[in-house]
Amino acid sequence: MQLGDKLAEYVKNFSSYRTTMDFGDVVEILIIAVLLYYTLVWMKTTRAWVLLKGLVVILIFLLLAYFFRMTTILWMAQNVLSFAVTALIVVLQPELRKALEELGKKNIISSVLPFDSSHRMEEAFSEKTINEITKACVEMGKVKTGALIVIEQKVSLRDYERTGIDVDGIVTSQLLINIFEHNTPLHDGAVIVRGNRVASATCYLPLSDNLGLSKELGTRHRAGVGISEVTDSLTVIVSEETGKISAAYEGKLERNLDADTLRDRMHKILNNTGEEHKSRRIWKGRSREKK
């Protein structure tokens, strides 16, 4: 029996089921809907989201193959399907392990009924945090202190956070400068910033294989570009040799940034368009002209 015939038989049998619903059916539908919703929310912050979109494309292709009676393709799909589930489990093993760990740590009631909005507000990326990061990078650049600061966005960096040491402190320029100061326990590696807090330090990042990067760039810059290639994070790098500031995003490296350029770049990426920040600067400029 072909794959399409099995689907047609399932739809036919499903239509013959009883149409009346009782309280248990409603509860079952709600439970499935909640599980599906939280599964999609979890997948959107992992590599599984990209794989899901790929699976949707394959499913559409198989439906077209069934519609046009492409029996060879359907036969191949039917034989591949037997071990495809096992292959997906192997590919998504790190994400599945992380999801189970988070499920064990999470308070189920508070996550289903999120009455506490203060935690969400605390996770927001504020203007003060941008200014503190900018100030720290400028000060470290003056004395040629190397730094690597990774700012998390939608894609979780917890896998890389596990390679470092937990800090969990509010982002301030003094804290960042002290972390990257020479001969301190935390100066080697990257700092991961989540919201307005320094989540972890001394983290190891993947190095970029981009052959287009300048040969004069060292491991710190290649790590900054590497993490930006596999996640949507913004990475700020301060060169230990020259003291110049760079920013890596989506696999691209911008070099020789000054304080204003770095601040505007963070506003544009972390606050989507940064229109509020731009209008504030224009208003300040006009007020100065009036004075």
N, C-alpha and C positions, 0 to 999 in steps of 0.2 A: 504493500500500500504506500502510495506516495505521500510526501509531507503535506501537500495541499489537500489531498483527500482526507487525511486525518483531521485537518483543521475544519473542513466542511462537515465531517461527521460529528466533531465536537460541538459545532454551532447548532447542528440539527438536534443533537441530544439535549443541549442546553435549553433550546426553545420548548422542549417537551416537559421541562421541570415545572413544578407548581409555581403559580404566579402570586399566591398570597404570601404576605410577609408578617412575621410576628416580631415580638420585641427582641428575641435573640438574633434574628437576621439584621435588625437595625444596629445592634451593638457590634455585631461582627463586621458590618460595613464600616462603621466608625473606627474600629480598631485597625482594620486594613488601611483605611485612608490615612490615619495618623502614622502608622508604620511606613507607608509609602512616602508621606511627606517628609518625615525625618530622615528616611533613607536618601531621598533626593537632596535634602539640605546637606547631609554628610558628604554625598558624592560630589557636590559642587565645589568643595574645597580640596578635592584630591584628584589624582590622575584618573580615577574611575569615571569622572564626568566626561573626559575626552573619549574614553573607551565606550561610554554609553552612547555618545553621539555617533561613534563609528558603528555600533551595533544597530542603531536605528537606521542608518544608511543601508546596512546589509539586509535588514528586515524588509525595507522598502523594495530593494532589489529582488528579494525572494518572492515578494508578492507580485511584482511585475513578471517574474519568471513563471509563476503559477498561472497568471492571467494569459500569458502568451504560450502556455503549454511547452515550456523548455524543460523537457523531462530529464535530460542529462544533468543540467544544473541542479534540479530538484533532487535527483538521486545522490549527487555529490554532497549537497547540503544535509541530506538525511544521514549519510554516513559520518560526516564531520561532526554533526550535532552530538553524537554519542560521547565524544571526549572533549567537546568545546567547554562544557561546564567545569571540568577538571582543570583545563588550561586557564580559564578565567580565575579560578581560585588560586592557582599558583602565581599568576601575574599580579593579582591584587592581595597577595598574602600580607605585605607590610601594612596596607590600608585597613584590611580586615582585623589584623591584630590591634592596631591603634584604636579602631572603632570599639572593639570589645573592651579595651582598657578604659576608654573614656566612659563607656556605658557602666562599668563597675564603679567608677568614681562619681558619676553624676547623680544628683538628687532628682529622681524621676518626676516627683510631684511638682517641684519648682520649675522644671524644664517644660512640662506640659502646661502648667498654669503660671506663666511668667508675670507675677504681680510686681516683682521688684525691678523697677526701671532704672534704679540708680546704677546698677552694674553695667547696663547698656550705655549709659551716659559716660561712665568711667572709661569705657573702651574707646570712646571717640578720640580722634587725633586732633589736638587743640593747636591754636596759634602759638601758645607758649612753648609747646614741645618743639615746633618747627624753629622757633627763635633760639631755643636752648641748643638744639643740634647744630644750627648754623654758627652760633657763638663758639661752641666747643671746637668745631672744625677749623674755624678761623684762628683761634688761639693755638691749637695744635699745629696748624700749618706754619705759624710764625716761628716756632721752635723746632720744626721738622720732627714732630712726633707722629709716627705712623698710626693710622686708624682705619677700621673697617666696620661700618655701621649698616646693618641690614634692617630695613623697615618693612614689617609684614603688612600685607593687605588682605585680599580674599583667600589666597592659597595659604594653607597652614604651613608654618615652618617648624612644627614640633619635632619632626624627625631630625632636623639639624640642631634643634635646641637641646636634644638629649645628649649630644656630643660635648656639650659645654657644662658650665657651672651655673646653677640658678642664682639669680640676683634679685629679681622682683622689687625693683626700686623705681621711684618716680624719675623721669628723665630730667636731668639738670646738666648744665655744662660742666659743673664741678665734678659730678659723678663720672661723666664720660672721660674727662681729662685724667682723672685719677685711675680709671680702668686701664687706659692706654699708656700711662706713664711707664717709662723704661724701668726694668728690674722690679716690676710689681707682679704678683701671682696671676693677674687676670689680663695682662697686656697682650699676650700672644693669642691670635685667633680673632674671631668676629663677635660683635655684640649684636644681639637680636632685640629689636624694639617692637613691642606690641602695644598699640594704642599709645597711652601716655606713660608707659612703664618700660624699663629695661628688663626684659624677661630673662636673658641669659648672656653669659660672656664666655670667651675662649672656645667658641663654636667652630667646628670644621665645616668648610663649604666645598662644593664640587668645583674643580678648575675647568675653565673654558678651553675647548679645543679649537677655537676660532683662529685660523691662520692669518686672518687679517689684522689682528692686534699687533701693535708695535712691539718689536723685539726688546725694546728698552723697558717694557713693563714687567714688573715682577709678579711673584705669587699672589700678593695682596690684590692687585688689579685683576688678575685672571680669576681669582676666587669671586671677586665682586661681580664680574661679568658672568661667570659660571652660574651663580645662584639666580641672576636675573634672567638667564636663558630657560631655566626649568620652573621658575615661579613668576608671579607678578609683582615681586617685591622691588623696592627701590633701595639701591645700595650706594652709600656715600663713602668714598675712599680718600684718605689723606696720605700723600706720598711721604715716606720716611726719608727719601733721598733729596727731593726738591721742595717738599712742603706744600705742593700744589694740590688743589681739591678737585676730585672727579666724581661723577655720578653715573651709575650703570642702571639701565632700565630696558627690559625687553631685549637683552643681548647687545645693546648699544652703549658705548662708553663716551661720555662727554667730559672733556678735560679742561683744566685751567679755568675753573669757575671761581668767581668772586662771591662775596657774601650775598649780595642782592640777587645774582643769577641763581645761586644755590637755593635761596629762599623761594624765589619765584618757581623754580623747577619743582620743589617739594609741594608747593601750593597747587601747581597744575596737575601733578600726578596723584597726590594724596587726597585732594579735595576736588577731584574730577576736572573742573574748568578753572577754578580759582577766581571766578568773576567777582566774588565779594572782596577778595584781597586786592584785585586790580582796581575796583571802584573806590576802595578805601584810599589807595595810593593817589588816584587821580584827584579825589576830594581834598587830600592833604596838599597836593600841589597847587590846586586852585586857591586854597585858603592862604597859602604862603604868598601867592601872587597878589592877593588882595591886601595882605599886610604890607 
